[in-house]
Amino acid sequence: MTAVADTVRIDCALLKERLDSDNPPRLLDVRTPGEFAAVHIPGSYNVPLDTLREHRDELRRRLDTDVVLICRSGQRAEQAERALAEAGLPGVQVLTGGMTGWETAGGAVNRGRNIWDLERQVRFAAGSLVLTGVLGSVAVPRLKWLSGAIGAGLVFAGATGTCGMAMLLAKMPWNRPSSYDPHAVFNQLGEER
């Protein structure tokens, strides 16, 4: 484990060892329920980032510090780590490389329905809106500002690590199956403590 900018990280090889031990850490996957349903590490719990932020005090009461946060690449997990630290649960770990790194390292996964990860959805939506703005501006010149607004939003997202489009897409029905119940997950976390 290494500390980078106050974030404690764990690499895939060490996580594999820890999962095979007598006292494995709890895994919280902070991706959308749709992304989680598509692929996740066996035994992990799905607590999407916005749900984690909203219920961080309740999660703090149900968790100890032997927790590893997982997302696609690590960025959302780092945001989740900061939210839990602010709620009084410091020292949780972030999986280096996220699910992308885990799969590359040959880690075990459960696969379900196929859905695009949130980053790919953002790229598709942003690209579609920019293309619409550029092509549509031939007929309606003011439509070029749509492309400019999307570009400005992407620059802001890159500079701050916060993407409004991703937050909006995370709430779409395909990313939020009706069967997802965060309180059921919280109850499972509380039972295992």
C-alpha positions in Angstrom: 0.0 0.0 0.0 1.2 3.5 -0.8 -0.1 6.9 0.2 -0.6 9.3 -2.7 -2.0 12.7 -1.9 -3.5 11.4 1.3 -5.2 8.5 -0.5 -4.2 5.1 0.7 -3.9 2.8 -2.3 -3.8 -1.0 -2.6 -2.6 -2.7 -5.8 -4.3 -5.6 -7.4 -1.7 -8.2 -6.4 -1.9 -7.3 -2.7 -5.7 -7.2 -2.8 -5.7 -10.7 -4.3 -3.6 -11.9 -1.4 -5.8 -10.2 1.2 -9.0 -11.6 -0.4 -7.5 -15.1 0.0 -6.6 -14.5 3.7 -8.6 -15.4 6.7 -9.6 -11.8 7.3 -10.3 -10.2 3.9 -11.3 -6.6 3.6 -14.7 -5.5 2.6 -15.0 -4.3 -0.9 -17.3 -1.3 -1.8 -17.8 -0.7 -5.5 -18.9 2.9 -6.0 -19.8 2.6 -9.7 -23.5 2.7 -10.8 -25.7 -0.3 -10.2 -25.7 -0.9 -14.0 -21.9 -0.9 -14.2 -21.7 -3.2 -11.1 -24.3 -5.6 -12.7 -22.1 -5.8 -15.8 -18.9 -6.8 -13.9 -17.7 -6.8 -10.3 -15.3 -8.5 -7.9 -17.0 -11.4 -6.2 -18.1 -10.5 -2.7 -18.1 -6.7 -3.3 -21.0 -4.5 -2.3 -22.4 -1.9 -4.6 -22.7 1.6 -3.0 -22.8 4.1 -5.9 -20.8 7.3 -5.2 -23.9 9.6 -4.9 -25.5 7.1 -2.5 -22.3 6.9 -0.5 -22.1 10.7 -0.2 -25.8 10.9 0.8 -25.5 8.1 3.4 -21.9 8.4 4.5 -22.7 8.8 8.2 -24.7 5.6 8.2 -22.0 3.8 6.3 -19.4 5.1 8.8 -21.3 3.4 11.6 -21.5 0.1 9.7 -17.9 0.0 8.4 -14.4 -0.3 9.9 -11.2 0.9 8.2 -10.5 -2.4 6.5 -12.4 -1.4 3.4 -11.3 -1.2 -0.2 -13.1 1.2 -2.5 -13.4 0.3 -6.2 -14.6 2.0 -9.3 -13.7 1.8 -13.0 -10.3 3.5 -12.8 -9.9 4.9 -9.3 -11.3 8.5 -9.6 -14.7 7.9 -8.1 -13.2 5.7 -5.4 -10.9 8.6 -4.4 -14.0 10.8 -4.2 -15.7 8.2 -2.0 -12.6 7.9 0.2 -12.7 11.7 0.8 -16.4 11.6 1.6 -15.9 8.8 4.1 -12.9 10.5 5.7 -15.0 13.7 6.1 -17.6 11.6 7.8 -15.0 10.3 10.3 -13.8 7.0 8.6 -10.2 7.7 7.5 -7.8 5.1 6.2 -10.0 3.2 3.8 -8.1 2.1 0.7 -8.6 2.7 -3.0 -7.8 -0.1 -5.5 -5.1 1.1 -7.9 -6.4 1.0 -11.4 -9.9 0.1 -10.3 -11.9 -2.6 -12.2 -9.8 -1.9 -15.3 -6.6 -2.8 -13.5 -8.2 -5.7 -11.6 -9.4 -7.3 -14.9 -6.0 -6.7 -16.6 -4.3 -8.4 -13.6 -6.5 -11.4 -14.0 -8.6 -10.9 -10.9 -11.7 -12.9 -10.5 -14.9 -11.2 -11.6 -18.6 -11.9 -11.8 -20.2 -10.9 -15.1 -23.8 -10.1 -15.8 -25.6 -7.9 -18.3 -23.5 -5.9 -20.7 -23.7 -2.1 -20.1 -21.2 0.6 -21.1 -19.2 2.0 -18.2 -20.0 5.5 -17.2 -16.9 7.0 -18.7 -17.8 5.5 -22.1 -21.3 6.9 -21.8 -20.0 10.4 -21.1 -17.7 10.2 -24.1 -20.6 9.1 -26.3 -23.0 11.7 -25.0 -20.5 14.6 -25.2 -19.4 13.6 -28.6 -22.9 13.3 -29.9 -23.8 16.8 -28.5 -20.7 18.4 -30.0 -21.4 16.8 -33.4 -25.0 17.9 -33.2 -23.8 21.5 -32.4 -21.3 21.6 -35.2 -23.6 20.0 -37.9 -26.7 21.9 -36.7 -24.9 25.2 -36.7 -25.0 25.0 -40.5 -28.7 25.6 -40.4 -28.9 27.4 -37.0 -25.6 29.3 -36.4 -26.3 29.7 -32.7 -26.2 26.0 -32.2 -22.4 26.2 -32.3 -22.6 27.4 -28.7 -23.9 23.9 -27.7 -20.5 22.5 -28.8 -18.7 25.3 -26.9 -20.7 24.6 -23.7 -20.0 20.9 -23.9 -16.3 21.7 -24.4 -16.3 24.0 -21.4 -17.9 21.4 -19.3 -15.3 18.8 -20.3 -12.5 21.3 -19.5 -14.2 21.9 -16.1 -14.5 18.2 -15.5 -10.9 17.6 -16.3 -9.7 20.4 -14.1 -11.9 19.5 -11.1 -12.4 15.8 -11.3 -16.2 16.4 -11.2 -18.3 15.7 -14.2 -21.9 17.0 -14.3 -22.7 14.9 -17.3 -21.5 11.7 -15.5 -23.6 12.6 -12.5 -26.6 13.1 -14.7 -26.0 9.8 -16.7 -25.5 7.9 -13.4 -29.2 8.7 -12.6 -30.5 7.3 -15.9 -32.7 4.2 -15.7 -30.2 1.9 -17.4 -27.6 2.8 -14.7 -30.2 2.5 -11.9 -32.1 -0.8 -12.1 -35.3 -0.6 -10.2 -34.2 -3.6 -8.1 -31.3 -1.7 -6.5 -32.0 -1.0 -2.8 -29.2 0.8 -1.0 -30.7 0.1 2.4 -30.6 -3.7 1.7 -26.8 -3.3 1.0 -26.4 -1.2 4.2 -28.2 -3.9 6.2 -25.9 -6.6 4.8 -22.9 -4.5 5.8 -24.2 -4.1 9.3 -24.8 -7.8 9.7 -21.3 -8.7 8.8 -19.6 -6.4 11.2 
